[in-house]
Amino acid sequence: MVQSQARVQDARAEEKWLLDRLDSPLPQLGAFLPGQALERGSQQSDLRAPRRVSMNQRLARVESEFPLQITSAEEDLLRVLLVSRRERTQWMLGASRLFLPEVERALEAEEVPGELRFLPLAASAWDPDFQGGGRAGLWGFDAPTARLYGLQVNEQVDQRRHPKLSSRAAARRLKDLHEAFADWRLALAAHGAGPAVVRSAMIKAGPQAGYEQMRVHLPVQARGLVSAFVAGVYLSMFHKDEELIPARVQLPDSMVWIDLETALDLDRLSAPLGVSSDLLKAWNPHFLNGLAAAEGEDDLWLDAALQESFEKALPGLTALAPLEQERQVVATATVSQALAYDDLETTSLYVVRRGDNLGRIASRYDVTVSQLRSWNGLRGDLIYPGQELVLHAPPPPSRPGGEYYTVRRGDTLWAISRRTGVSVGRLEGLNPEVHPRSLRPGMRLRLQ
C-alpha cells in the first residue's frame, strides 16, 4: 500500500513537471495555416488510454543505444501528451522541424546518438524561450552549466535560448555526462538535476543497482526528464500510429545565421524585411531586450528568403547604429554590475543536503535568502537534496583523499580535462562543490 501511494505521488509529480512545460504560451514561430491549425486525428472522439504492449512492440524495432521501453511512468506521460494536451503535442511535432536541422548537426558533430534530437520535447516542449526552475532554452540548461560550456547568460543575451549554440553545448554536455556515468539514462538524469544528484542516488541504491532501482532515489527533475524523453521518442517516431497529426505551421523552408558587425534594433529591422518584430524576436529569443547584439558569430537567425532584403536594408540600418551601440554599452554596463560577483574569489557551488532550506544556507554563508533566489533563478523557497546552488561566498573545504590536481593560473575545467585526460563531466561530478568560475590557483580538484 505504501509503495502504491508513493508510485501515485511520483506519477503526479512527473505529470506536473511535464505540464509546467506544456502549458507555457505557444511561441509565435510562424503562422498556422488557415483552418488547419492543430488538426485533430480522425479518431479524436474515441481516444483510449495508451496501449503499452503495442507501443513497446513498435519501439522494439528501433535500433538504439537507449533502452527504449514504455513503463507505467512513460505511459502516464503519454496519456497527457495524447489526450489532455493532444493539441500542444501536435504543435510541438509541427514546429520542431524549424530546429531539427541545427540540433541534428550538433549531435552528429559530437558523435552522440541521434535519438537525442527528441530531447527538447521533454526539456522545453520545443520552446526556445522556455524558462522554469532556473532553467531555460530548448535544452533546459541552468545558468552555471551553460557558462561552463561557453554560453553567455546575462541581462542582454541568454545563449541558452540560441538554437545553434545551445545545441552544440548540449551535445558536448551529454557526451561528457555519458563518459562520467556510462549510461545514457543516468546522463539524462544528470542533465536534468545535476551530476551530484545522480551520484547520491547511486550510493543509496547500491553498487549493483540499475536505473530502475535508482529511479526511486532521483528527484522529479531527473526521472521526469528520462521518462518524458522516452515518451517523446515514441511520439516523434510513431505519431501516425496514434493518429496524431502534426500541426501545419507555416515555417520558413530554411533559416540562415547572419554575423552582425553592429547591434541592431529588431523593431526597426522588421519594417524593411516585411515581417513583424514579434516574429523576429520569436526566431531570436536569445536577445532579451529586443536588441540584436553583435557577438561576432551566428548572431541573427532569419528566414533564408529574407537574406537579400536584409543585405539591401543594412546600410540604412547601420546609419542608425550609434543609437543601438549606445544602448548596448548601457546594457553591458548594467550587466557588468549585475555580474560583479562573478569576479569575486568567493564564488562557489553548494550542493543541497538533506534537511537544508534557503534560510539555513543563507545564514551559514552570511547572505540573504533574496540573494540566493536571485543568483539561482529561484521563484520560491523549494529546494531538494543534491540540487546545486551558486553561492557568492567561500566554498566549503574539500574532503581529503584520492588523486588531486592543483589548479594553475589561467586554468579552466576544459583545460584541466585536456591536461589530465579526465572529462569535464567527470571533473564536475567528482568536485560538485567547485563552481567553474570559482577556480583559483592553488585549489585542488579530485581526479578519481
C-alpha positions in Angstrom: 0.0 0.0 0.0 2.8 2.4 0.9 4.6 1.6 -2.3 1.4 2.1 -4.3 0.8 5.5 -2.7 4.4 6.5 -3.4 4.0 5.4 -7.0 0.9 7.6 -7.4 2.7 10.6 -5.8 5.7 10.2 -8.1 3.4 9.9 -11.1 1.6 13.1 -10.2 4.9 14.9 -9.6 6.2 13.9 -13.0 2.9 14.9 -14.7 3.1 18.3 -13.1 6.7 18.6 -14.2 5.7 18.0 -17.8 2.6 20.2 -17.6 4.8 23.1 -16.5 6.4 22.9 -19.9 3.3 22.1 -22.0 1.2 24.8 -20.5 3.5 27.7 -21.3 2.4 30.1 -24.1 2.9 28.9 -27.6 6.0 30.5 -29.2 4.9 32.6 -32.3 7.4 31.0 -34.6 5.2 31.0 -37.7 1.6 31.3 -38.7 -0.8 28.4 -38.6 -2.3 27.6 -41.9 -5.8 28.9 -42.2 -8.4 26.5 -40.9 -5.8 23.8 -40.3 -4.0 24.8 -37.1 -3.9 22.0 -34.6 -5.9 19.5 -36.6 -7.4 16.6 -34.8 -6.9 12.9 -35.6 -9.8 11.1 -37.2 -10.3 9.0 -34.1 -10.1 12.0 -31.7 -13.6 11.4 -30.3 -12.7 7.9 -29.4 -9.4 8.3 -27.6 -8.3 5.4 -25.4 -5.6 5.2 -22.9 -2.2 4.4 -24.5 -1.6 0.7 -25.0 1.8 -0.2 -23.5 2.2 -3.6 -25.3 1.7 -2.3 -28.8 3.9 0.7 -28.1 6.8 -1.4 -26.9 6.4 -3.7 -29.9 7.0 -0.6 -32.1 9.9 0.6 -30.1 11.5 -2.8 -30.2 12.0 -2.3 -34.0 14.2 0.8 -33.3 17.9 0.3 -33.1 19.1 2.5 -30.3 21.8 2.8 -27.6 18.9 3.7 -25.2 16.7 1.1 -23.5 13.6 2.4 -25.1 10.7 0.9 -23.2 7.3 2.2 -22.1 6.8 1.5 -18.4 3.9 2.8 -16.3 5.9 6.1 -15.8 6.1 6.7 -19.6 2.5 5.6 -20.1 1.3 8.2 -17.6 3.1 10.9 -19.5 1.9 9.6 -22.9 -1.6 9.8 -21.7 -1.0 13.5 -21.0 0.6 14.1 -24.4 -2.0 12.1 -26.4 -5.2 13.1 -24.5 -5.3 16.1 -22.2 -2.6 18.0 -24.1 -3.0 16.5 -27.5 -3.2 19.8 -29.4 0.0 21.1 -27.8 1.7 17.8 -28.8 0.5 18.4 -32.4 2.1 21.8 -32.3 5.4 20.5 -30.9 5.6 17.9 -33.7 4.9 20.6 -36.3 7.1 23.3 -35.0 10.1 21.1 -34.2 11.1 20.9 -37.9 12.3 24.5 -37.6 15.0 23.5 -35.1 15.8 19.9 -36.0 18.5 20.7 -38.7 20.5 22.7 -36.1 20.0 20.0 -33.4 21.0 17.1 -35.7 24.1 18.8 -36.9 25.3 19.5 -33.4 24.7 15.9 -32.3 26.5 14.5 -35.4 29.5 16.7 -34.7 29.9 15.2 -31.2 29.0 11.7 -32.4 26.3 11.1 -29.8 23.1 9.1 -30.5 20.7 10.7 -33.0 17.7 9.9 -30.7 18.8 12.8 -28.5 17.3 15.1 -31.2 14.0 14.5 -29.5 15.2 15.6 -26.0 14.0 19.2 -26.5 10.4 17.9 -26.5 11.0 16.7 -22.9 13.3 19.5 -21.7 11.3 22.5 -23.1 8.3 21.3 -25.2 10.4 22.6 -28.2 10.2 26.1 -26.9 13.5 28.0 -27.3 12.1 30.7 -25.0 11.2 28.2 -22.2 12.1 29.3 -18.7 11.3 27.5 -15.4 13.0 26.2 -12.3 16.2 28.2 -13.0 16.5 26.5 -16.5 15.9 28.0 -19.9 16.1 27.3 -23.6 15.5 24.2 -25.8 17.7 22.0 -23.7 16.8 23.3 -20.3 20.3 24.5 -19.2 20.8 26.1 -15.8 23.0 29.2 -15.9 26.1 27.8 -14.2 26.3 24.8 -16.6 25.6 27.0 -19.6 28.5 29.2 -18.8 30.7 26.1 -18.2 30.1 25.1 -21.8 30.8 28.6 -23.2 27.3 30.1 -23.4 26.7 33.7 -22.4 24.0 34.3 -19.8 23.4 37.9 -18.8 20.7 40.6 -18.9 21.3 41.3 -22.5 22.0 37.9 -24.1 21.0 34.4 -23.0 22.5 31.9 -25.3 20.7 29.1 -23.6 17.9 30.3 -26.0 20.2 30.3 -29.0 19.1 27.2 -31.1 22.5 26.6 -32.7 24.9 27.4 -29.8 22.8 25.8 -27.1 22.6 22.6 -29.2 26.3 22.5 -29.6 26.7 22.9 -25.9 24.1 20.3 -25.1 25.8 17.7 -27.3 29.1 18.3 -25.5 27.4 18.2 -22.1 25.5 15.0 -22.8 28.7 13.4 -24.2 30.6 14.3 -21.0 27.9 13.0 -18.8 27.8 9.7 -20.6 31.5 9.4 -20.2 31.1 10.1 -16.5 28.2 7.6 -15.9 28.5 5.1 -18.8 24.7 5.0 -19.1 22.5 7.3 -21.2 19.6 7.3 -18.8 21.9 8.4 -16.0 23.4 11.0 -18.3 19.9 12.5 -19.0 19.1 12.4 -15.3 22.3 14.3 -14.5 21.4 16.8 -17.2 18.1 17.3 -15.6 19.1 17.6 -11.9 23.0 17.7 -11.8 25.7 15.0 -11.5 25.8 15.2 -7.7 22.1 14.2 -7.5 22.8 11.1 -9.7 25.9 10.1 -7.6 23.8 10.4 -4.5 21.1 8.1 -5.9 23.8 5.6 -7.0 25.1 5.4 -3.4 21.7 5.0 -2.0 20.6 2.3 -4.4 23.8 0.3 -4.1 26.7 -0.6 -6.5 24.8 -3.3 -8.4 21.6 -1.3 -8.9 20.4 -0.4 -12.3 18.5 2.7 -13.4 15.1 1.3 -12.4 16.3 0.6 -8.8 18.0 4.0 -8.7 14.9 5.8 -10.0 13.1 6.0 -6.6 16.1 8.0 -5.3 16.0 10.6 -8.1 14.1 13.9 -7.9 11.3 14.6 -10.4 13.6 16.8 -12.4 15.8 13.8 -13.2 13.4 10.9 -13.6 10.8 13.2 -15.3 13.3 14.1 -18.0 14.2 10.5 -18.7 10.6 9.3 -18.9 9.5 12.3 -21.0 12.4 11.7 -23.3 11.3 8.1 -24.0 7.7 9.3 -24.4 9.0 11.9 -26.8 11.0 9.5 -28.9 7.9 7.3 -29.2 5.6 10.1 -30.3 8.1 11.6 -32.7 8.6 8.3 -34.5 5.2 6.7 -34.2 2.7 9.6 -34.1 1.0 8.3 -37.2 0.2 5.0 -35.4 -1.5 7.1 -32.7 -3.4 9.1 -35.5 -1.6 12.2 -34.2 -1.4 14.8 -37.0 1.5 17.4 -36.6 0.1 20.9 -36.7 0.7 22.6 -40.0 2.7 25.6 -39.0 3.8 27.9 -41.8 7.5 27.9 -41.1 10.4 29.1 -43.3 11.7 26.5 -45.8 15.2 27.2 -44.4 16.9 29.5 -42.0 20.2 31.3 -42.1 22.6 32.7 -39.5 23.9 36.2 -40.0 27.0 37.6 -38.3 26.5 41.2 -37.2 29.1 43.9 -37.1 27.0 46.2 -35.1 23.9 46.0 -32.8 20.5 46.3 -34.5 17.1 47.0 -33.1 14.7 44.2 -34.1 11.7 46.6 -34.1 13.5 48.8 -36.7 14.5 45.8 -38.7 11.0 44.4 -39.1 9.7 47.1 -41.5 12.3 46.7 -44.3 12.1 42.9 -44.0 8.3 42.9 -44.1 7.9 40.7 -41.1 6.6 41.5 -37.6 9.0 42.3 -34.8 7.3 39.7 -32.7 8.3 37.0 -35.3 11.9 38.3 -35.4 12.0 38.1 -31.6 10.5 34.6 -31.7 13.2 33.4 -34.0 15.9 35.2 -31.8 14.8 34.7 -28.2 18.4 34.8 -27.1 18.3 38.7 -27.4 16.5 39.6 -24.2 15.8 43.3 -24.8 14.9 43.4 -28.5 18.5 44.5 -29.4 20.4 42.1 -31.7 23.8 42.3 -30.2 26.9 41.9 -32.3 28.6 38.9 -30.7 30.8 38.0 -33.7 29.3 34.7 -34.9 25.8 33.3 -35.7 24.1 36.4 -34.2 20.8 36.8 -36.1 18.6 33.9 -37.2 16.5 34.8 -40.3 14.3 33.1 -42.9 16.8 32.5 -45.8 14.3 34.1 -48.1 14.8 37.4 -46.3 18.6 37.5 -46.5 18.7 39.6 -49.7 16.2 42.1 -48.2 18.4 42.3 -45.1 21.5 43.0 -47.1 19.8 45.8 -49.0 18.4 47.3 -45.8 21.6 47.0 -43.9 23.2 50.3 -45.0 20.2 52.3 -43.8 20.1 50.3 -40.5 23.8 50.8 -39.8 23.3 54.6 -40.2 21.3 54.4 -37.0 23.7 52.1 -35.4 25.2 54.6 -32.9 21.9 54.6 -31.1 21.9 50.9 -30.8 25.6 50.8 -29.8 24.8 53.3 -27.1 22.0 51.1 -25.8 24.4 48.1 -26.0 27.0 49.9 -23.9 24.5 50.9 -21.3 23.1 47.4 -21.2 26.6 46.0 -20.9 27.4 48.3 -18.1 24.3 47.1 -16.3 25.2 43.5 -16.9 28.7 44.1 -15.6 27.3 45.5 -12.4 24.8 42.6 -12.1 27.6 40.0 -12.6 30.2 41.7 -10.5 30.0 38.8 -8.1 31.4 36.6 -10.9 34.8 38.3 -10.4 35.0 37.6 -6.7 37.1 34.8 -5.4 34.3 33.7 -3.2 32.0 32.3 -6.0 31.3 28.6 -5.4 28.8 25.9 -6.0 26.9 24.4 -3.0 25.2 21.0 -3.1 22.0 21.0 -1.1 21.9 18.4 1.7 19.0 16.6 3.3 17.4 19.0 5.8 18.7 22.1 4.2 16.5 25.1 3.5 17.3 28.5 1.9 17.2 30.2 5.3 19.7 27.8 6.8 22.0 28.0 3.8 21.8 31.8 3.8 22.7 32.0 7.5 25.6 29.6 7.1 27.2 31.7 4.3 26.1 35.1 5.7 24.0 36.0 2.7 20.3 36.7 2.3 17.5 34.4 1.0 16.8 37.0 -1.6 20.4 36.8 -2.9 20.2 33.0 -3.1 17.0 33.3 -5.1 18.5 35.9 -7.4 21.7 34.0 -8.0 19.9 30.8 -8.9 16.8 31.9 -10.7 14.5 30.6 -7.9 11.0 31.9 -7.6 10.1 30.3 -4.3 11.8 28.5 -1.4 11.6 24.9 -2.7 15.0 23.1 -3.0 15.9 19.4 -2.9 18.8 17.3 -1.8 21.5 17.2 -4.4 20.5 20.4 -6.1 23.4 22.7 -7.0 23.2 26.3 -5.9 25.5 29.2 -6.9 26.9 30.9 -3.8 29.0 34.1 -3.8 30.6 33.0 -0.5 33.7 30.9 0.3 33.3 27.2 -0.8 33.2 24.5 1.8 36.6 22.8 2.3 37.2 19.7 0.1 37.5 16.3 1.7 41.0 14.8 1.6 41.7 11.5 -0.2 42.2 10.4 -3.7 44.3 11.8 -6.5 44.3 15.6 -6.9 45.1 18.2 -9.4 46.4 21.6 -8.3 44.8 24.4 -10.3 47.3 26.7 -12.0 46.8 30.3 -13.2 44.6 30.5 -16.2 43.2 27.0 -15.8 39.6 26.1 -16.9 37.8 22.8 -16.4 38.2 22.2 -20.2 42.0 22.9 -20.0 42.3 20.6 -16.9 40.3 17.9 -18.7 42.7 18.1 -21.7 45.8 18.0 -19.4 44.6 15.2 -17.1 42.5 13.1 -19.5 39.5 13.3 -17.2 36.4 14.5 -18.9 34.7 17.8 -17.9 31.6 15.8 -16.8 33.6 13.6 -14.5 35.6 16.5 -13.1 32.3 18.2 -12.3 30.8 15.0 -10.8 33.9 14.4 -8.6 34.1 18.1 -7.4 30.4 19.2 -7.0 31.4 21.8 -4.5 33.5 23.7 -7.1 31.9 26.2 -9.5 33.7 26.8 -12.8 34.0 30.5 -12.1 35.5 29.8 -8.6 38.6 28.1 -10.0 41.7 29.8 -8.4 45.4 29.0 -8.4 46.2 26.6 -5.6 42.8 24.9 -5.5 42.9 21.1 -5.5 40.5 19.0 -7.6 39.8 15.3 -7.3 40.6 13.3 -10.4 39.3 9.8 -9.2 
